[in-house]
Amino acid sequence: MAKQPLAEVFGFPVDNLTYSEVDHQALFAIASKLKGDFLMTYDDTDEVRALAHRHHFDVQAIAMKSTHHARMQELLIGKDLNWLR
């Protein structure tokens, strides 16, 4: 199966978008309509967890290090993360 370019999925160019330029609610709505599974990472915040819950996504917190080696927690989001557990 051929992969569809993200620009076609979103209807506009998506290369090099910054976090503040992304419509996160629209991104989660589009992801909820994907036929296959997906994996994305986000900051672990109450707002992101609420978006994931609203769209019935599976979430898993994971430990990460920032570019400055600070320890932080990220959130993996997908339709089914059982493979991770």
PESUL-V974438 format. One record per residue. N is the residue number from 0. RES is the residue in one letter. PSI is psi in degrees with one decimal (999 if undefined). Layout:
n->[N & N]
res->[RES & RES]
psi->[PSI & PSI]
This chain:
n->[0 & 1 & 2 & 3 & 4 & 5 & 6 & 7 & 8 & 9 & 10 & 11 & 12 & 13 & 14 & 15 & 16 & 17 & 18 & 19 & 20 & 21 & 22 & 23 & 24 & 25 & 26 & 27 & 28 & 29 & 30 & 31 & 32 & 33 & 34 & 35 & 36 & 37 & 38 & 39 & 40 & 41 & 42 & 43 & 44 & 45 & 46 & 47 & 48 & 49 & 50 & 51 & 52 & 53 & 54 & 55 & 56 & 57 & 58 & 59 & 60 & 61 & 62 & 63 & 64 & 65 & 66 & 67 & 68 & 69 & 70 & 71 & 72 & 73 & 74 & 75 & 76 & 77 & 78 & 79 & 80 & 81 & 82 & 83 & 84]
res->[M & A & K & Q & P & L & A & E & V & F & G & F & P & V & D & N & L & T & Y & S & E & V & D & H & Q & A & L & F & A & I & A & S & K & L & K & G & D & F & L & M & T & Y & D & D & T & D & E & V & R & A & L & A & H & R & H & H & F & D & V & Q & A & I & A & M & K & S & T & H & H & A & R & M & Q & E & L & L & I & G & K & D & L & N & W & L & R]
psi->[131.9 & 142.2 & 139.9 & 129.6 & 142.6 & -34.4 & -35.6 & -36.7 & -46.5 & -21.3 & 10.1 & 159.7 & 136.7 & 1.9 & 133.6 & 28.6 & 140.8 & 164.8 & -42.5 & -16.2 & -11.7 & 135.0 & 94.9 & -35.9 & -41.0 & -39.2 & -45.2 & -37.4 & -42.4 & -43.5 & -34.3 & -19.0 & -3.3 & 140.8 & -38.0 & -178.7 & 166.6 & 167.9 & 127.8 & 158.1 & 147.4 & 163.3 & 144.1 & 91.1 & 161.8 & -38.6 & -43.1 & -42.4 & -38.7 & -41.9 & -45.5 & -44.2 & -43.1 & -33.1 & 10.5 & 37.0 & 154.4 & 140.8 & 151.1 & 123.1 & 139.1 & 149.9 & 139.4 & 170.0 & 137.3 & 176.5 & -18.4 & 15.7 & 18.1 & 137.7 & 137.2 & 173.5 & 131.6 & 167.2 & 121.6 & 138.2 & 133.6 & -179.3 & -35.3 & 111.0 & 21.8 & -29.2 & -22.4 & -26.4 & 999]
